[in-house]
Amino acid sequence: MEALREFRPSYPFWRHIFTIPDGRIAFGSREDGRLLASFPTRGNWQRDGDWEDPALAATLDGHRLPRGLSRRRDAVAELLERRVGPVLDNATRGRFVAPHARRYGRFLREWGAIYERFGVPSEIGLAQAMLESGLNGRARSPVRALGFCQWLPRNWDRLKRLSPYVIEGYNQTTQVPFCAAYLTALATMYGSYVPALSEHHAGGTNVGRVVINGERLGGSDQREQYLMGSDFARDLRQVSIRRYRELFRTYGPRSALYAEMVFGNGVTIASMMEEMPQARIFAMRAPRALPISEVMAKSGLSRDDVRRYNPALVRRVPARAHVYLPEYVPEFGPDVSFWHRPAPPDYDAVLNEFVRLDVPVERWYEPDFERTIQDFRARFEATSSEEGTIMASVLGYLLQDLRTSRRAAILNEFRDSDRIRRLFDRGRRELAAGGG
């Protein structure tokens, strides 16, 4: 939070984007993230604006605004900047979240407990899921990413082969522990949640380039290197995308904003937990296929309520998959609601040691470091706990990614290339001379 206040002081602004209903453009201060005003995408902005600060309400008086929305946004930003300094603006997305928050908001505290079992602050893990899926377990993106955390099907398929039980991607409570464990692994690799979150959005190779650029700029650790490198990429894009593209590739404006959007919405999640009555979730591992009619009959829940707990459930729960209900039903299998019980001491000890690994990110790509990850994987598995099994599966997934990805070769070339270094120095000089 201290790093964000220094490098991304506008991050509180992003909570308003997911609480104001769709169909408006919100403007905020880059200096402190406060909301300044919002305007309808269609309508008269002089007449229909909502001003948070009454002292700014006359800002548009006497000015003729362009008809096109993009040019109008730029014009209003310019007028506001004369009054309050640098501003940012974004379309609102409250309707993306609101209907799913009403349906699933009662489960946030349970999901938060799962995130925290893996060392992830609940507000951060849940805010990322809110940005990705609006908390909807059945969400699908245009590129076919699915579910709570929006993983691609091929990634879920790889993880399913590593898991000893069936993973149903459309159940949020099934996804949460794997999303949490993977975020913990990435945060350990980078030494910070900030670049770890960004990797989910921008990809590891893009984030790697950003960290290397931040190292060249003098960042003291990987978090600071990421934040400095991110600012560098953003500023160079404003100078010339074409000329400097090799320094940032597809790391775009949204990539630079992603982590601050997540942190800004931690407050949104905390507010939801306080405002909405919370319900418990019990998990049972089905020893056989369970028809939805049987789940309804033995639980006493309606079809809609059963599907609220189990969005993946259409006809039956597959054998060795999980069924989720507000109470434990012994006929549906053993209770595997690990978040209701204290963490096993041996699991806690291994997790505590794992998250304190302190090595540069490039070390993770070196073949001899694989032995370290394999050792932690075996130790997690040896705890014979639900949590340990999930961490072991996720570390196996990470190892496959590190082995098969070309990321290490690409980043080594980027780090060692004289041509890239000359381009970096040129961009740095141009920015120092006022080019951005």
C-alpha positions as CSV (number, residue, x, y, z in Angstrom):
1,M,0.0,0.0,0.0
2,E,2.9,2.4,0.7
3,A,4.4,1.6,-2.7
4,L,1.1,2.3,-4.4
5,R,0.6,5.6,-2.5
6,E,4.0,6.6,-3.8
7,F,3.8,5.4,-7.4
8,R,0.1,5.1,-8.0
9,P,-1.7,7.6,-5.7
10,S,-4.7,7.5,-8.0
11,Y,-5.5,3.9,-7.1
12,P,-8.6,4.7,-4.8
13,F,-10.4,6.1,-7.9
14,W,-10.9,2.6,-9.3
15,R,-13.4,1.6,-6.7
16,H,-15.9,4.1,-8.2
17,I,-15.7,2.4,-11.6
18,F,-17.3,-0.8,-10.3
19,T,-19.9,0.9,-8.0
20,I,-21.3,3.6,-10.3
21,P,-23.8,2.0,-12.8
22,D,-22.8,1.6,-16.4
23,G,-23.4,4.4,-18.9
24,R,-21.3,7.1,-17.3
25,I,-17.8,8.5,-17.6
26,A,-16.1,9.1,-14.2
27,F,-13.2,11.6,-13.7
28,G,-10.8,11.4,-10.8
29,S,-7.7,13.0,-9.5
30,R,-4.4,11.4,-10.4
31,E,-2.8,13.0,-7.3
32,D,-5.1,11.3,-4.6
33,G,-7.7,9.2,-6.4
34,R,-10.7,11.1,-5.3
35,L,-13.8,11.1,-7.5
36,L,-14.3,14.5,-9.1
37,A,-17.4,14.0,-11.3
38,S,-19.3,11.6,-13.6
39,F,-21.2,12.3,-16.7
40,P,-23.7,10.2,-18.8
41,T,-22.2,8.8,-22.0
42,R,-25.3,10.2,-23.7
43,G,-26.7,13.6,-22.7
44,N,-25.8,17.1,-21.9
45,W,-22.7,17.2,-19.7
46,Q,-23.2,20.8,-18.6
47,R,-26.7,19.9,-17.3
48,D,-26.4,16.3,-16.3
49,G,-23.1,16.0,-14.6
50,D,-22.8,14.7,-11.0
51,W,-20.2,16.8,-9.2
52,E,-18.6,15.3,-6.1
53,D,-17.0,18.7,-5.2
54,P,-19.5,21.5,-5.5
55,A,-16.7,24.0,-6.0
56,L,-16.0,22.4,-9.4
57,A,-19.6,22.5,-10.6
58,A,-19.0,25.6,-12.8
59,T,-15.9,24.1,-14.6
60,L,-17.8,23.5,-17.9
61,D,-19.7,26.8,-17.9
62,G,-19.2,28.8,-21.0
63,H,-17.4,26.1,-22.8
64,R,-18.7,24.3,-26.0
65,L,-17.9,20.6,-25.7
66,P,-17.1,18.4,-28.8
67,R,-19.9,16.1,-29.9
68,G,-17.8,12.9,-30.1
69,L,-17.4,11.1,-26.8
70,S,-13.6,10.6,-27.0
71,R,-12.9,14.2,-27.8
72,R,-15.4,15.4,-25.2
73,R,-13.6,13.3,-22.5
74,D,-10.3,14.9,-23.5
75,A,-11.8,18.4,-23.4
76,V,-13.3,17.9,-20.0
77,A,-10.1,16.4,-18.7
78,E,-8.2,19.5,-19.9
79,L,-10.7,21.8,-18.2
80,L,-10.5,19.9,-14.9
81,E,-6.7,19.8,-15.0
82,R,-6.7,23.6,-15.0
83,R,-8.5,23.5,-11.6
84,V,-7.2,20.4,-9.8
85,G,-4.0,19.1,-11.6
86,P,-3.7,15.8,-13.5
87,V,-6.9,13.7,-13.9
88,L,-7.9,10.3,-15.2
89,D,-11.2,9.1,-16.6
90,N,-12.9,5.8,-17.3
91,A,-16.2,4.3,-18.3
92,T,-18.2,3.0,-15.3
93,R,-18.9,-0.8,-14.9
94,G,-21.2,-1.1,-11.9
95,R,-23.7,-3.4,-13.8
96,F,-20.9,-5.8,-14.5
97,V,-20.7,-6.5,-10.7
98,A,-24.0,-5.6,-9.2
99,P,-26.2,-8.6,-10.2
100,H,-23.6,-11.2,-9.3
101,A,-22.8,-9.4,-6.1
102,R,-26.5,-9.7,-5.1
103,R,-26.5,-13.4,-5.9
104,Y,-23.1,-14.4,-4.5
105,G,-22.1,-11.6,-2.1
106,R,-23.2,-13.7,0.9
107,F,-20.3,-16.0,0.2
108,L,-17.5,-13.4,0.2
109,R,-16.4,-14.1,3.8
110,E,-16.1,-17.8,3.1
111,W,-14.1,-17.2,-0.1
112,G,-12.0,-14.7,1.7
113,A,-11.1,-17.3,4.4
114,I,-9.9,-19.6,1.5
115,Y,-7.7,-16.9,0.1
116,E,-6.2,-16.2,3.4
117,R,-5.4,-19.9,4.0
118,F,-2.9,-19.5,1.2
119,G,-1.5,-16.2,2.4
120,V,-3.5,-13.9,0.1
121,P,-5.2,-10.9,1.8
122,S,-8.9,-11.6,1.2
123,E,-9.8,-8.2,-0.2
124,I,-7.0,-8.4,-2.8
125,G,-7.9,-11.9,-4.0
126,L,-11.6,-11.1,-4.1
127,A,-11.1,-7.7,-5.8
128,Q,-9.1,-9.4,-8.6
129,A,-11.9,-11.9,-9.0
130,M,-14.5,-9.1,-9.1
131,L,-12.5,-7.3,-11.8
132,E,-12.2,-10.5,-13.8
133,S,-15.7,-12.1,-13.6
134,G,-17.9,-9.7,-11.6
135,L,-17.9,-12.7,-9.1
136,N,-19.8,-14.8,-11.6
137,G,-18.7,-18.4,-11.7
138,R,-20.0,-19.0,-15.2
139,A,-18.4,-15.9,-16.8
140,R,-16.7,-16.4,-20.2
141,S,-14.6,-13.8,-21.9
142,P,-14.3,-13.2,-25.7
143,V,-11.1,-15.3,-25.7
144,R,-12.9,-18.1,-23.8
145,A,-11.3,-17.5,-20.4
146,L,-13.8,-18.9,-17.9
147,G,-15.0,-18.7,-14.4
148,F,-14.2,-16.7,-11.2
149,C,-10.5,-15.8,-12.1
150,Q,-10.8,-16.1,-15.8
151,W,-8.3,-18.8,-16.6
152,L,-8.1,-20.1,-20.2
153,P,-9.5,-23.7,-20.6
154,R,-6.1,-25.1,-21.6
155,N,-4.7,-23.9,-18.3
156,W,-7.6,-25.5,-16.3
157,D,-7.0,-28.7,-18.3
158,R,-3.4,-28.8,-17.3
159,L,-4.3,-28.2,-13.7
160,K,-7.0,-30.9,-13.8
161,R,-4.4,-33.4,-14.8
162,L,-2.3,-32.5,-11.7
163,S,-5.2,-32.5,-9.2
164,P,-6.2,-35.8,-7.4
165,Y,-9.8,-34.8,-7.6
166,V,-12.2,-33.4,-10.2
167,I,-12.0,-29.6,-10.7
168,E,-15.2,-28.0,-12.0
169,G,-14.2,-24.6,-13.4
170,Y,-17.6,-23.0,-13.1
171,N,-17.9,-23.3,-9.3
172,Q,-16.4,-20.3,-7.6
173,T,-15.7,-22.2,-4.4
174,T,-13.7,-24.8,-6.5
175,Q,-11.7,-22.2,-8.3
176,V,-10.9,-19.9,-5.3
177,P,-8.2,-22.1,-3.7
178,F,-6.4,-22.6,-7.0
179,C,-6.6,-18.9,-7.8
180,A,-5.2,-18.1,-4.4
181,A,-2.4,-20.7,-4.5
182,Y,-1.3,-19.5,-7.9
183,L,-1.3,-15.8,-6.8
184,T,0.8,-16.8,-3.8
185,A,3.3,-18.6,-6.1
186,L,3.5,-15.5,-8.4
187,A,3.8,-13.1,-5.5
188,T,6.6,-15.2,-4.0
189,M,8.4,-15.3,-7.4
190,Y,8.2,-11.5,-7.8
191,G,8.5,-10.6,-4.1
192,S,5.2,-8.6,-4.4
193,Y,1.6,-8.9,-5.2
194,V,1.8,-5.9,-7.5
195,P,3.7,-7.5,-10.4
196,A,2.1,-10.8,-9.7
197,L,-1.4,-9.3,-10.3
198,S,-0.1,-7.7,-13.5
199,E,1.2,-11.0,-14.8
200,H,-2.4,-12.3,-14.8
201,H,-3.4,-9.5,-17.1
202,A,-0.3,-8.8,-19.2
203,G,1.6,-12.1,-19.2
204,G,4.9,-13.0,-17.7
205,T,7.1,-12.0,-20.6
206,N,5.7,-8.5,-20.7
207,V,6.0,-8.1,-16.9
208,G,9.5,-9.5,-17.1
209,R,10.5,-6.7,-19.6
210,V,8.9,-4.1,-17.3
211,V,10.9,-5.4,-14.3
212,I,14.2,-5.4,-16.3
213,N,13.6,-1.8,-17.4
214,G,12.8,-0.8,-13.8
215,E,16.1,-2.4,-12.7
216,R,17.9,-0.3,-15.3
217,L,16.1,2.8,-13.9
218,G,17.5,2.0,-10.4
219,G,14.5,0.3,-8.6
220,S,15.6,-1.0,-5.3
221,D,13.6,-4.2,-5.3
222,Q,11.3,-6.1,-7.8
223,R,8.2,-4.3,-6.7
224,E,9.8,-0.9,-7.2
225,Q,11.4,-2.1,-10.4
226,Y,8.0,-3.1,-11.7
227,L,6.4,0.2,-10.8
228,M,9.2,2.3,-12.2
229,G,9.3,0.1,-15.4
230,S,5.6,0.4,-15.7
231,D,5.7,4.2,-15.6
232,F,8.5,4.1,-18.2
233,A,6.5,2.0,-20.6
234,R,3.4,4.2,-20.2
235,D,5.4,7.4,-20.8
236,L,7.2,5.9,-23.9
237,R,3.9,4.8,-25.4
238,Q,2.8,8.5,-25.3
239,V,6.0,9.5,-27.1
240,S,5.9,6.8,-29.8
241,I,4.5,3.3,-29.7
242,R,6.1,2.4,-33.0
243,R,9.6,3.7,-32.1
244,Y,9.8,2.1,-28.6
245,R,7.5,-0.9,-29.0
246,E,10.3,-3.4,-28.5
247,L,10.8,-2.1,-24.9
248,F,7.2,-2.9,-23.8
249,R,5.5,-5.0,-26.6
250,T,1.9,-5.6,-25.7
251,Y,2.2,-4.1,-22.2
252,G,-0.5,-1.4,-22.6
253,P,-2.2,1.2,-20.6
254,R,-4.6,-1.3,-19.0
255,S,-1.7,-3.5,-18.0
256,A,-0.2,-0.6,-16.1
257,L,-3.5,0.1,-14.4
258,Y,-4.4,-3.5,-13.5
259,A,-2.8,-3.8,-10.0
260,E,-4.0,-0.4,-8.9
261,M,-7.5,-1.3,-10.0
262,V,-7.4,-4.4,-7.8
263,F,-6.0,-2.6,-4.8
264,G,-8.5,0.2,-5.3
265,N,-11.4,-2.2,-5.1
266,G,-10.3,-3.9,-1.9
267,V,-12.5,-1.3,-0.2
268,T,-15.4,-2.4,-2.4
269,I,-15.0,-6.0,-1.2
270,A,-14.7,-5.0,2.4
271,S,-17.9,-2.9,2.1
272,M,-19.8,-5.8,0.5
273,M,-18.8,-8.1,3.3
274,E,-20.0,-5.6,5.9
275,E,-23.3,-4.7,4.1
276,M,-24.4,-8.2,3.0
277,P,-25.4,-11.0,5.4
278,Q,-22.8,-13.8,5.1
279,A,-23.5,-17.5,4.7
280,R,-21.4,-20.6,5.3
281,I,-20.3,-22.9,2.6
282,F,-19.6,-26.6,3.3
283,A,-17.8,-28.7,0.7
284,M,-18.3,-32.4,0.3
285,R,-16.3,-34.7,-2.1
286,A,-18.9,-36.8,-3.8
287,P,-18.0,-40.6,-3.8
288,R,-20.3,-41.1,-6.8
289,A,-22.2,-39.0,-9.3
290,L,-25.0,-37.0,-7.5
291,P,-28.1,-36.0,-9.5
292,I,-29.3,-32.5,-8.8
293,S,-32.7,-34.0,-7.8
294,E,-31.0,-35.9,-5.0
295,V,-29.0,-32.9,-3.9
296,M,-32.3,-30.9,-3.7
297,A,-34.2,-33.6,-1.9
298,K,-31.5,-34.2,0.8
299,S,-30.6,-30.6,1.3
300,G,-34.1,-29.2,1.2
301,L,-33.0,-26.4,-1.1
302,S,-34.7,-25.2,-4.3
303,R,-33.0,-25.8,-7.6
304,D,-32.1,-22.1,-7.8
305,D,-30.5,-22.2,-4.3
306,V,-28.5,-25.4,-5.1
307,R,-27.2,-23.7,-8.2
308,R,-26.4,-20.6,-6.3
309,Y,-23.9,-22.7,-4.3
310,N,-22.9,-24.8,-7.4
311,P,-23.1,-22.8,-10.6
312,A,-21.5,-25.7,-12.5
313,L,-24.3,-28.1,-11.5
314,V,-26.7,-28.7,-14.4
315,R,-27.7,-32.4,-14.1
316,R,-25.3,-34.0,-11.7
317,V,-22.2,-33.5,-9.6
318,P,-19.4,-35.8,-11.1
319,A,-17.9,-38.5,-8.9
320,R,-14.9,-37.1,-6.9
321,A,-16.0,-33.5,-7.6
322,H,-17.3,-31.2,-4.8
323,V,-20.8,-30.3,-3.9
324,Y,-21.3,-27.1,-1.9
325,L,-24.2,-26.5,0.5
326,P,-25.0,-24.4,3.6
327,E,-24.8,-27.4,5.8
328,Y,-22.8,-30.7,5.9
329,V,-24.7,-33.6,4.4
330,P,-22.8,-36.9,5.3
331,E,-24.4,-38.8,2.4
332,F,-22.7,-36.6,0.0
333,G,-19.1,-37.5,1.1
334,P,-16.4,-36.3,3.5
335,D,-16.4,-32.7,4.7
336,V,-13.5,-31.1,2.9
337,S,-14.2,-27.5,4.0
338,F,-10.7,-27.0,5.1
339,W,-11.2,-23.2,5.7
340,H,-13.5,-24.1,8.6
341,R,-10.7,-25.8,10.5
342,P,-7.3,-24.5,11.8
343,A,-4.5,-25.0,9.3
344,P,-2.3,-28.0,10.0
345,P,0.9,-26.9,11.7
346,D,3.1,-28.7,9.1
347,Y,1.3,-27.0,6.2
348,D,1.6,-23.6,7.9
349,A,5.3,-24.1,8.4
350,V,6.0,-25.0,4.8
351,L,3.9,-22.1,3.5
352,N,5.6,-19.7,5.8
353,E,9.0,-20.9,4.5
354,F,7.9,-20.9,0.9
355,V,6.6,-17.3,0.8
356,R,9.9,-16.1,2.3
357,L,11.9,-17.3,-0.6
358,D,13.9,-14.3,-1.6
359,V,15.6,-14.7,-4.9
360,P,15.5,-12.6,-8.1
361,V,12.7,-13.6,-10.5
362,E,15.1,-14.7,-13.2
363,R,16.5,-17.3,-10.8
364,W,13.1,-19.1,-11.0
365,Y,13.8,-19.9,-14.7
366,E,17.2,-21.5,-14.1
367,P,17.2,-25.3,-14.3
368,D,18.9,-25.9,-11.0
369,F,16.2,-23.9,-9.1
370,E,13.6,-26.4,-10.2
371,R,15.0,-28.7,-7.4
372,T,13.9,-26.0,-4.9
373,I,10.4,-25.8,-6.2
374,Q,10.1,-29.6,-6.5
375,D,11.2,-29.9,-2.9
376,F,8.5,-27.5,-1.7
377,R,6.0,-29.3,-3.9
378,A,6.9,-32.6,-2.2
379,R,6.7,-31.1,1.3
380,F,3.3,-29.6,0.6
381,E,2.1,-32.9,-0.6
382,A,3.5,-34.7,2.5
383,T,1.3,-32.6,4.8
384,S,-1.6,-34.8,3.5
385,S,-3.9,-31.8,3.8
386,E,-6.4,-30.2,1.4
387,E,-4.4,-27.0,1.4
388,G,-1.1,-28.9,0.8
389,T,-2.6,-30.9,-2.0
390,I,-3.7,-27.7,-3.8
391,M,-0.4,-26.0,-3.3
392,A,1.4,-29.1,-4.7
393,S,-0.8,-29.2,-7.7
394,V,-0.3,-25.5,-8.4
395,L,3.5,-25.7,-8.0
396,G,3.4,-28.6,-10.5
397,Y,1.5,-26.4,-12.9
398,L,4.0,-23.6,-12.4
399,L,6.9,-25.9,-13.0
400,Q,5.4,-27.0,-16.3
401,D,5.0,-23.4,-17.3
402,L,8.6,-22.5,-16.4
403,R,9.9,-25.6,-18.3
404,T,8.0,-25.2,-21.5
405,S,7.7,-21.5,-21.9
406,R,10.1,-19.5,-24.0
407,R,9.9,-16.7,-21.5
408,A,13.4,-17.3,-20.0
409,A,15.1,-17.2,-23.4
410,I,13.2,-14.1,-24.5
411,L,14.0,-12.2,-21.3
412,N,17.6,-13.2,-21.3
413,E,17.9,-11.9,-24.9
414,F,16.1,-8.7,-23.8
415,R,18.5,-8.2,-20.8
416,D,21.6,-8.9,-22.8
417,S,20.9,-7.2,-26.1
418,D,23.0,-4.2,-26.9
419,R,20.4,-3.0,-29.3
420,I,17.7,-3.0,-26.7
421,R,20.0,-1.2,-24.2
422,R,20.6,1.5,-26.8
423,L,16.9,1.8,-27.4
424,F,16.3,2.0,-23.6
425,D,18.9,4.8,-23.3
426,R,17.4,6.7,-26.2
427,G,14.0,6.5,-24.6
428,R,15.3,7.6,-21.3
429,R,17.0,10.6,-22.8
430,E,13.9,11.6,-24.8
431,L,11.7,11.5,-21.7
432,A,14.3,13.5,-19.7
433,A,14.3,16.1,-22.5
434,G,10.5,16.5,-22.2
435,G,9.4,14.1,-24.9
436,G,6.7,12.6,-22.8
